[in-house]
Amino acid sequence: MQQHRGDENRFAVEQSSGGDSKVGLEEALAGGGAHRVGWFRFYFDDDRWEWSPQVEKMHGYLPGSVTPTTEMVLAHKHPDDYRQIAHTLELIRQTRQPFSSRHRIIDVEGRVHHVVVVGDLLRDDNETVIGTHGFYIDVTPSERARQDQLTAAVTRITERRSGIEQTKGMLMLVYGIDEPTAFELLKWRSQEANVKLRLLAEQIATGFLELSGGETLPPRSAYDNALLTAHLRIDAENQSRDATVLPPSEETG
């Protein structure tokens, strides 16, 4: 079976692979590592679904606590993926073809999971196609692990370094650059904003740490914004500090 790559929301109907279906599924799972994997079956004529305990957990249910239906399956799809997936399910019913997809589901607690779904033809004893069966692969844990590693690295830098060195390390992590390039970037921002290097570095570090404090890391564009607007926050803080200074009294002069 051909494995589709590219757009994360792609949901593709494939041509049947015949006797090579088992090999195709194994190829699709290759490199999965510690990703969570579970199976599913969908029977076309009676619109019946079966899920493994792992797939139930991906959707946020306790194993054996629900009986999946088409309505339930679609209800868990991310709104941006819903229409295309609903259309594809109807298409594979009519054409009796296998499919593969990479899309998002939302579990009962509102958490978004990125999943790869690989389906092949399900046949009865007479080799008549009666449905589709295959695997869900929850690829979200790998993204969470990457975020955890980056957050931990930022924390270590915070503990071991200070000032300009700390900020250089953060820039190296966020942008994948070496130390001289990070220092050049920092100097460029200092010159462009006409702000002392140390003050700017401290403000950038503060902004980056605030972004890294949540459960998941934001996109790199958020770090771009924090870098490019750090001098504005310094100005705002200085203005706020000046506004809180009381004028001297007649007694103190």
C-alpha positions as CSV (number, residue, x, y, z in Angstrom):
1,M,0.0,0.0,0.0
2,Q,1.3,3.4,-0.9
3,Q,1.9,5.6,2.1
4,H,0.8,9.2,1.7
5,R,2.8,12.1,3.1
6,G,2.6,15.9,3.0
7,D,-0.4,17.9,4.2
8,E,-1.3,17.0,7.8
9,N,-5.0,17.0,7.0
10,R,-4.7,14.9,3.9
11,F,-7.2,12.0,3.7
12,A,-6.6,9.8,0.7
13,V,-8.5,7.0,-0.9
14,E,-6.0,4.4,-2.3
15,Q,-6.2,1.6,-4.8
16,S,-6.4,-1.9,-3.3
17,S,-3.1,-3.6,-2.8
18,G,-4.5,-7.1,-2.9
19,G,-2.1,-9.7,-1.4
20,D,0.4,-7.0,-0.4
21,S,-2.0,-5.4,2.1
22,K,-0.2,-6.9,5.2
23,V,3.2,-5.6,3.9
24,G,1.7,-2.2,3.3
25,L,0.3,-1.9,6.8
26,E,3.7,-2.9,8.2
27,E,5.4,-0.3,6.1
28,A,3.0,2.3,7.3
29,L,3.8,1.5,10.9
30,A,7.6,1.4,10.3
31,G,9.4,3.9,12.4
32,G,6.5,4.3,14.8
33,G,8.8,3.8,17.8
34,A,6.9,4.4,21.0
35,H,3.8,5.9,19.3
36,R,0.5,4.5,20.6
37,V,-1.1,2.1,18.1
38,G,-4.5,0.6,18.0
39,W,-6.8,-1.2,15.5
40,F,-10.2,-0.5,14.1
41,R,-12.8,-2.2,11.9
42,F,-15.7,-0.6,10.0
43,Y,-18.4,-2.8,8.4
44,F,-20.0,-1.0,5.5
45,D,-23.5,-2.5,5.2
46,D,-24.5,-2.3,8.9
47,D,-22.5,0.9,9.6
48,R,-20.8,-0.8,12.5
49,W,-17.4,0.1,14.1
50,E,-15.1,-1.8,16.4
51,W,-12.2,-0.1,18.3
52,S,-9.3,-1.6,20.2
53,P,-8.8,-0.3,23.8
54,Q,-5.9,1.8,22.6
55,V,-8.1,3.7,20.0
56,E,-10.8,4.1,22.7
57,K,-8.1,5.8,24.9
58,M,-7.0,8.1,22.1
59,H,-10.6,9.4,22.0
60,G,-10.7,9.7,25.8
61,Y,-12.9,6.7,26.7
62,L,-12.2,4.0,29.2
63,P,-11.8,0.6,27.4
64,G,-15.2,-1.1,26.8
65,S,-17.2,1.9,28.0
66,V,-18.6,2.9,24.6
67,T,-19.8,1.4,21.3
68,P,-18.4,3.5,18.5
69,T,-20.7,4.7,15.7
70,T,-20.1,6.7,12.6
71,E,-21.6,9.7,14.2
72,M,-19.3,9.4,17.2
73,V,-16.2,8.8,15.0
74,L,-17.0,12.0,13.0
75,A,-17.9,14.0,16.2
76,H,-14.3,13.6,17.4
77,K,-12.7,14.9,14.2
78,H,-11.2,18.4,14.3
79,P,-13.6,20.9,12.8
80,D,-11.1,21.8,10.0
81,D,-10.8,18.1,9.1
82,Y,-14.5,17.0,9.6
83,R,-16.0,17.7,6.1
84,Q,-13.2,16.0,4.1
85,I,-13.2,12.9,6.3
86,A,-17.0,12.6,6.2
87,H,-16.9,12.8,2.5
88,T,-14.1,10.2,2.3
89,L,-16.0,7.7,4.5
90,E,-19.0,8.0,2.2
91,L,-16.7,7.5,-0.8
92,I,-15.0,4.4,0.5
93,R,-18.4,2.9,1.2
94,Q,-19.4,3.4,-2.4
95,T,-16.1,2.5,-4.0
96,R,-15.0,-0.2,-1.5
97,Q,-11.4,1.1,-1.6
98,P,-8.8,1.3,1.2
99,F,-7.6,4.6,2.5
100,S,-4.9,6.4,4.6
101,S,-5.0,9.7,6.4
102,R,-3.2,12.1,8.7
103,H,-5.6,14.3,10.6
104,R,-6.6,15.5,14.1
105,I,-9.1,14.2,16.6
106,I,-10.3,15.8,19.8
107,D,-10.8,13.6,22.8
108,V,-13.6,13.9,25.4
109,E,-11.5,16.3,27.5
110,G,-10.9,18.6,24.5
111,R,-7.3,17.6,23.9
112,V,-6.1,17.5,20.3
113,H,-4.4,14.4,19.0
114,H,-2.5,14.1,15.7
115,V,-3.2,10.7,14.3
116,V,-2.2,8.6,11.3
117,V,-4.9,6.2,10.1
118,V,-4.1,3.4,7.7
119,G,-7.0,1.3,6.4
120,D,-7.2,-1.7,4.2
121,L,-10.0,-3.8,2.8
122,L,-11.9,-6.2,5.1
123,R,-13.1,-9.3,3.4
124,D,-15.4,-12.2,4.4
125,D,-14.6,-15.9,3.8
126,N,-15.8,-15.6,0.2
127,E,-13.4,-12.7,-0.4
128,T,-16.2,-10.2,-0.6
129,V,-15.3,-6.8,0.6
130,I,-17.5,-6.1,3.7
131,G,-15.6,-3.1,5.2
132,T,-12.3,-1.6,6.1
133,H,-9.8,-2.4,8.9
134,G,-6.5,-1.0,9.9
135,F,-4.6,1.0,12.5
136,Y,-4.6,4.3,14.3
137,I,-1.2,5.7,15.2
138,D,-1.2,8.5,17.8
139,V,1.8,10.6,16.8
140,T,1.1,13.3,19.4
141,P,3.4,11.8,22.1
142,S,6.4,12.5,19.9
143,E,5.5,16.2,19.6
144,R,4.9,16.4,23.3
145,A,8.2,14.7,24.0
146,R,10.0,17.3,21.7
147,Q,8.3,20.1,23.6
148,D,9.2,18.6,27.0
149,Q,12.9,18.3,25.9
150,L,13.0,21.9,24.7
151,T,11.3,23.2,27.8
152,A,13.8,21.2,30.0
153,A,16.7,22.6,28.0
154,V,15.5,26.1,28.4
155,T,15.2,25.5,32.1
156,R,18.8,24.2,32.4
157,I,20.1,27.2,30.6
158,T,18.1,29.4,33.0
159,E,19.7,27.7,36.0
160,R,23.3,27.7,34.7
161,R,23.6,30.9,32.8
162,S,22.6,34.5,33.2
163,G,22.2,37.6,31.2
164,I,23.6,37.6,27.6
165,E,24.8,34.0,27.8
166,Q,21.4,32.8,28.8
167,T,19.7,34.6,26.0
168,K,22.3,33.4,23.4
169,G,21.5,29.8,24.5
170,M,17.8,30.3,24.1
171,L,18.2,31.8,20.6
172,M,20.4,28.8,19.7
173,L,17.6,26.4,20.8
174,V,14.7,28.3,19.2
175,Y,16.3,29.0,15.9
176,G,18.8,26.1,15.6
177,I,21.8,28.4,15.2
178,D,25.3,28.3,16.6
179,E,26.6,30.6,19.3
180,P,28.4,33.3,17.1
181,T,25.2,33.6,15.0
182,A,23.1,33.9,18.2
183,F,25.3,36.7,19.4
184,E,25.2,38.5,16.1
185,L,21.4,38.3,16.1
186,L,21.3,39.7,19.6
187,K,23.7,42.6,18.7
188,W,21.7,43.4,15.6
189,R,18.5,43.7,17.6
190,S,20.3,45.9,20.2
191,Q,21.6,48.2,17.5
192,E,18.3,48.4,15.6
193,A,16.3,49.1,18.8
194,N,19.0,51.4,20.2
195,V,18.8,49.5,23.5
196,K,21.7,48.4,25.7
197,L,22.7,44.8,24.9
198,R,22.3,43.6,28.5
199,L,18.8,45.1,29.0
200,L,17.6,43.7,25.7
201,A,19.0,40.3,26.4
202,E,17.2,40.2,29.8
203,Q,13.9,41.2,28.3
204,I,14.2,38.6,25.5
205,A,15.0,35.9,28.0
206,T,12.0,36.9,30.1
207,G,9.7,36.7,27.1
208,F,11.0,33.3,26.0
209,L,10.5,31.9,29.5
210,E,7.0,33.1,29.6
211,L,6.2,31.4,26.3
212,S,7.8,28.2,27.5
213,G,5.7,28.1,30.7
214,G,2.6,26.5,29.3
215,E,1.7,22.8,28.8
216,T,2.6,23.0,25.1
217,L,5.0,25.3,23.3
218,P,3.7,27.9,21.0
219,P,4.7,28.1,17.3
220,R,8.0,29.8,16.5
221,S,6.2,32.9,15.3
222,A,5.5,33.6,18.9
223,Y,9.2,33.6,19.7
224,D,9.8,35.8,16.6
225,N,7.3,38.3,18.0
226,A,8.9,38.2,21.5
227,L,12.4,38.8,19.9
228,L,11.3,41.7,17.7
229,T,9.2,43.5,20.3
230,A,11.4,43.1,23.4
231,H,12.6,46.7,23.2
232,L,9.0,47.9,23.3
233,R,8.4,46.1,26.5
234,I,11.5,47.7,28.0
235,D,10.2,51.2,27.0
236,A,6.8,50.3,28.5
237,E,8.3,49.2,31.8
238,N,10.5,52.3,32.0
239,Q,7.4,54.5,31.4
240,S,5.4,52.7,34.0
241,R,8.3,53.0,36.5
242,D,8.6,56.7,35.8
243,A,4.9,57.2,36.3
244,T,5.0,55.6,39.8
245,V,7.8,57.9,41.1
246,L,6.3,60.4,43.5
247,P,7.4,64.1,43.3
248,P,9.5,65.1,46.4
249,S,7.6,66.8,49.2
250,E,8.4,70.2,50.6
251,E,9.8,68.6,53.7
252,T,12.2,66.3,51.9
253,G,13.0,68.7,49.2
